[in-house]
Amino acid sequence: MRNFNYKSESNKLLTPDIVALLTKVNEFKGKQNQFLEIKPDTLDYLVDLAKIQSTEASNRIEGIYTSDERLKKIVSEKTAPRNRNEQEIAGYRDVLNTIHKNYEYIPITKNMILQLHQNLYKFSGMSIGGNFKNADNVIAETDAEGNQRIRFTPVHAWETAEYVDAICREYNDAITKESLDPLIASMVFVLDFLCIHPFNDGNGRMSRLLTLLTLYRLGFMVGKYISIERIIENSKETYYEALEESSEGWHEGANNYEPFIRYMLGVIISAYREFDERVLIVSGKRQSKPEMVEDLIRNTLGQITKREISEKLSNMSEVTVQRTLASLLKEKKIIKIGGGRYTKYIWNRENDK
């Protein structure tokens, strides 16, 4: 069994790049706390939207789908799951709700991880729920030509319980003794969890739920209002690259956690930036709906789709968004790129000169 020593990782991981990212995340956390104290009741719709997006994205990464209409009904508990996919979606919804409501009382322990995994599969009735893997597994990927390669070989099934227990103890010790920055400790723990790959199924979804749980317990609440899972899904190629780079040499204790930590801190910063954008709308900034769309595109660096506009301005109808886009195009304030479902828009910076 490899040794886990999060304290020894501290100096290696506090590189100038990582320190700069940590500083930025903590700055956003301070702004987050100020807003939540002032307007705690105005964020309910952000929570509801994030639940839908998180449940959809985390399951979609694993190839688990249902229609948009069914998804919304399942997340809002207005219908029962009809098939295996919907059963797993409903399970994710319930674990996510549990973490949202009770994170302060959910310790990072082996038994609690098993309980959360059991709840993830409670609608399917599958025996794998709440049990560690009973056979060795591999992490594989398939390329565009259908060729499969093994990207990583996790620990043996018979070692799993001991390994999970070890990383839980090491994580809690690092947090208690402050031997490693808590955010870094959280990301190291998640990477170790993924490398152990303790379950026959559900490892990816559990890793994202554990990410939220550890962040909430550390006071970083942005994932409650902005879907971190959606940001990961939108950058999943980079996510898998960082995961592969950081898992190389893991069995020998010679891996480099920095690529994965850098990626995850970037995801958290992206979520906080989006949170700031939405706060401007929720906090009562007096604008017409077309002005909101215009401001959103103007303040977006790069391209944005109609769907992304609708997600960020969730209290606005698609008809209003479409009419505003048509008007902005006619006025040459924005530029249209592509067509059909792949259409994107970008602010015409020539107007700013």
C-alpha positions in Angstrom: 0.0 0.0 0.0 1.3 3.4 -0.9 1.9 6.0 1.8 -0.3 9.2 2.0 1.3 12.2 3.6 -0.6 15.4 2.7 1.8 17.5 4.9 4.8 16.5 2.8 2.9 17.7 -0.4 2.4 21.2 1.0 5.7 22.9 0.0 5.7 21.2 -3.4 2.2 22.4 -4.3 2.4 26.0 -3.1 3.9 27.1 -6.4 3.5 30.8 -7.5 0.7 29.8 -9.9 -1.2 27.8 -7.3 -0.8 30.6 -4.7 -2.1 33.2 -7.2 -5.2 31.0 -7.9 -5.8 30.4 -4.1 -5.6 34.1 -3.5 -8.2 34.8 -6.2 -10.6 32.1 -4.9 -10.4 33.5 -1.3 -11.1 37.0 -2.6 -14.2 35.7 -4.3 -15.2 33.8 -1.1 -15.1 37.1 0.8 -17.4 38.8 -1.7 -19.7 35.7 -1.6 -20.1 36.0 2.2 -20.9 39.7 2.0 -23.7 39.2 -0.5 -25.2 36.2 1.2 -25.5 38.2 4.4 -27.2 41.1 2.6 -29.7 39.2 0.3 -30.1 35.6 1.5 -33.6 35.2 0.1 -32.9 36.5 -3.4 -30.8 33.5 -4.5 -33.4 30.8 -4.3 -33.8 30.6 -8.1 -30.1 30.3 -8.5 -30.1 27.3 -6.2 -32.9 25.6 -8.2 -31.2 26.3 -11.5 -27.9 25.0 -10.2 -29.5 21.8 -9.0 -30.9 21.1 -12.4 -27.7 21.9 -14.2 -25.5 19.9 -11.8 -27.7 16.9 -11.9 -27.8 17.0 -15.7 -24.1 17.7 -16.3 -22.7 15.2 -13.8 -24.8 12.4 -15.2 -24.3 13.4 -18.8 -20.5 13.1 -18.4 -21.2 9.4 -17.7 -23.5 9.0 -20.6 -26.7 9.1 -18.5 -29.5 11.2 -20.2 -33.1 12.0 -20.2 -35.2 14.8 -21.8 -35.0 18.4 -20.5 -38.7 18.2 -19.5 -38.2 14.9 -17.6 -35.1 16.1 -16.0 -36.7 19.2 -14.6 -39.6 17.2 -13.2 -37.3 14.6 -11.6 -35.1 17.3 -10.0 -38.2 19.1 -8.7 -39.6 15.7 -7.5 -42.8 16.1 -9.6 -42.5 12.7 -11.2 -41.0 9.2 -10.5 -38.1 7.8 -12.5 -39.2 5.6 -15.4 -36.0 3.8 -16.4 -32.5 3.0 -15.3 -31.1 6.4 -16.4 -33.8 8.3 -14.6 -33.3 6.2 -11.5 -29.7 7.2 -11.4 -30.6 10.9 -12.0 -33.1 10.8 -9.1 -30.4 9.2 -6.9 -27.9 12.0 -7.8 -30.6 14.6 -7.1 -31.2 13.2 -3.6 -27.5 13.0 -2.7 -27.0 16.5 -4.0 -29.9 17.7 -1.8 -28.5 16.0 1.2 -25.2 17.7 0.8 -26.8 21.1 0.2 -28.9 20.8 3.4 -26.6 18.8 5.7 -23.0 19.4 4.7 -22.0 20.6 8.2 -23.1 17.2 9.6 -21.6 14.9 6.9 -18.0 13.9 7.9 -15.5 12.8 5.4 -15.2 9.1 6.4 -15.2 5.8 4.7 -18.7 4.8 6.1 -20.2 8.1 5.1 -18.9 7.8 1.5 -20.5 4.3 1.4 -23.8 5.8 2.7 -23.8 8.5 0.0 -23.0 5.9 -2.7 -25.9 3.7 -1.4 -28.3 6.7 -1.7 -27.0 7.3 -5.2 -28.4 3.9 -6.2 -31.4 3.7 -4.0 -33.9 4.0 -6.8 -32.3 1.3 -8.9 -32.3 -1.4 -6.3 -28.8 -2.5 -7.5 -26.7 -4.3 -5.0 -23.6 -2.2 -5.9 -25.0 0.7 -4.0 -23.1 1.3 -0.8 -20.6 -1.5 -1.5 -17.0 -1.2 -2.6 -16.0 -2.9 -5.9 -15.9 -6.7 -5.8 -13.6 -7.0 -8.8 -10.6 -5.0 -10.1 -11.4 -2.3 -12.6 -9.6 0.0 -15.0 -10.1 3.6 -16.2 -10.2 3.4 -20.0 -11.1 5.7 -22.8 -12.2 5.2 -26.4 -11.0 7.4 -29.3 -13.0 8.6 -32.3 -12.1 5.4 -34.2 -13.4 3.2 -31.4 -10.0 2.1 -30.1 -9.9 1.7 -26.4 -6.8 2.2 -24.2 -6.3 1.8 -20.5 -5.6 5.3 -19.0 -5.1 4.1 -15.4 -5.3 1.0 -13.3 -6.7 1.7 -9.9 -6.0 -0.2 -6.7 -7.1 -3.9 -6.3 -10.6 -4.6 -5.0 -9.3 -6.2 -1.9 -7.3 -3.1 -1.0 -10.1 -0.6 -1.6 -11.5 -0.2 1.9 -8.1 0.3 3.5 -7.1 2.9 0.9 -10.4 4.9 1.3 -10.0 4.8 5.0 -6.4 6.0 4.7 -7.2 9.1 2.5 -10.1 10.1 4.7 -7.9 10.0 7.8 -5.1 11.9 6.0 -7.5 14.5 4.7 -9.1 15.1 8.1 -5.7 15.3 9.8 -4.5 17.9 7.2 -7.6 20.0 7.8 -7.4 19.8 11.6 -3.7 20.5 11.9 -3.7 23.0 9.0 -0.7 21.2 7.6 -1.9 21.8 4.0 -4.1 24.6 2.6 -7.6 23.3 3.0 -8.5 23.9 -0.7 -5.4 22.0 -1.8 -6.2 19.2 0.6 -9.7 19.0 -0.8 -8.4 18.6 -4.4 -5.6 16.1 -3.4 -8.3 14.0 -1.6 -10.6 14.0 -4.7 -7.7 13.0 -7.0 -6.7 10.2 -4.6 -10.4 9.1 -4.5 -10.5 8.9 -8.3 -7.2 7.0 -8.4 -8.5 4.4 -6.0 -11.8 4.2 -8.0 -13.5 2.4 -5.2 -16.8 1.4 -6.8 -18.0 -0.8 -9.6 -19.9 2.2 -10.9 -20.5 5.8 -9.9 -16.9 6.9 -9.2 -17.0 10.0 -11.3 -20.3 11.2 -9.9 -19.2 10.5 -6.4 -16.0 12.4 -6.9 -18.0 15.5 -8.0 -20.4 15.2 -5.0 -17.4 14.9 -2.7 -15.9 18.0 -4.3 -19.0 19.9 -3.4 -19.1 18.4 0.1 -15.5 19.3 0.9 -15.9 22.8 -0.6 -19.1 23.5 1.4 -17.5 22.3 4.6 -14.7 24.8 4.0 -17.1 27.6 3.4 -16.8 27.8 -0.4 -20.5 27.8 -1.2 -20.4 28.8 -4.9 -21.4 25.3 -6.1 -24.7 25.8 -4.5 -25.6 28.7 -6.8 -23.5 27.9 -9.9 -23.1 24.4 -11.3 -19.5 23.3 -10.9 -20.4 20.1 -12.6 -21.6 22.0 -15.7 -18.3 23.9 -15.9 -16.4 20.5 -15.7 -18.6 19.0 -18.4 -18.0 22.0 -20.7 -14.2 21.5 -20.2 -14.1 17.8 -19.8 -11.3 17.2 -22.3 -9.1 19.5 -20.2 -10.4 17.8 -17.0 -9.4 14.3 -18.3 -6.0 15.6 -19.4 -5.3 17.1 -16.0 -6.5 13.9 -14.3 -4.3 11.7 -16.4 -1.2 14.0 -15.9 -1.7 14.1 -12.1 -2.3 10.3 -11.8 0.9 9.3 -13.5 3.1 7.6 -10.9 0.4 7.6 -8.3 0.9 4.0 -7.1 4.5 4.8 -6.3 3.6 8.1 -4.5 5.5 9.9 -7.2 2.6 11.7 -9.0 2.3 15.5 -9.4 -1.0 16.8 -8.1 -0.5 20.3 -9.5 -2.2 19.9 -12.9 -5.4 18.6 -11.3 -5.3 21.2 -8.6 -4.7 24.0 -11.1 -7.6 22.8 -13.2 -10.0 22.5 -10.3 -9.1 26.0 -8.9 -9.7 27.4 -12.3 -13.2 25.7 -12.3 -14.0 27.3 -8.9 -12.8 30.7 -10.1 -15.0 30.4 -13.2 -18.0 29.5 -11.0 -17.4 32.6 -8.8 -17.1 34.9 -11.8 -20.4 33.6 -13.1 -21.9 34.0 -9.6 -20.8 37.7 -9.7 -22.5 38.2 -13.1 -25.8 36.7 -11.8 -25.6 38.7 -8.6 -25.8 41.9 -10.6 -29.1 40.7 -11.9 -30.5 39.3 -8.7 -29.4 42.3 -6.5 -31.9 44.6 -8.3 -29.8 46.4 -10.8 -32.5 48.2 -12.8 -32.3 47.2 -16.4 -34.7 46.2 -19.1 -34.5 42.5 -20.2 -32.9 43.5 -23.5 -30.3 45.6 -21.6 -29.5 42.5 -19.5 -28.8 40.4 -22.6 -26.7 43.2 -24.1 -24.7 43.6 -21.0 -24.1 39.9 -20.7 -22.7 39.6 -24.2 -20.6 42.7 -23.9 -19.0 41.5 -20.6 -18.4 38.0 -22.0 -14.8 37.5 -23.3 -15.2 35.4 -26.4 -18.3 33.6 -27.8 -21.6 32.8 -26.1 -24.5 30.7 -27.3 -28.2 31.4 -26.9 -28.5 28.5 -24.5 -25.8 29.9 -22.3 -27.5 33.3 -22.3 -30.8 31.6 -21.3 -29.1 29.7 -18.5 -27.5 32.8 -17.1 -30.7 34.8 -17.4 -33.0 32.1 -16.3 -35.9 34.4 -15.5 -36.1 35.5 -19.1 -38.1 33.7 -21.8 -36.4 32.3 -24.9 -38.6 34.5 -27.1 -37.2 37.6 -25.4 -33.6 36.4 -25.8 -34.2 35.6 -29.5 -35.8 39.0 -30.2 -33.0 40.8 -28.4 -30.3 38.9 -30.3 -32.1 39.8 -33.6 -32.2 43.4 -32.6 -28.5 43.5 -31.6 -27.5 41.9 -34.9 -29.5 44.4 -36.8 -27.8 47.2 -34.9 -24.4 45.5 -35.6 -23.7 45.5 -31.8 -23.0 41.7 -31.9 -21.5 39.3 -34.5 -23.1 36.0 -35.3 -20.8 33.0 -35.8 -21.9 29.7 -37.3 -25.5 28.6 -37.7 -28.2 26.3 -36.5 -27.7 24.7 -33.1 -24.0 25.7 -33.1 -24.7 29.4 -33.5 -22.6 31.6 -31.2 -22.5 35.4 -30.7 -19.7 37.8 -29.8 -19.7 41.4 -28.9 -18.6 43.7 -31.8 -15.6 45.4 -30.2 -15.3 47.8 -33.1 -18.2 49.7 -31.5 -16.1 50.3 -28.3 -13.4 52.3 -30.1 
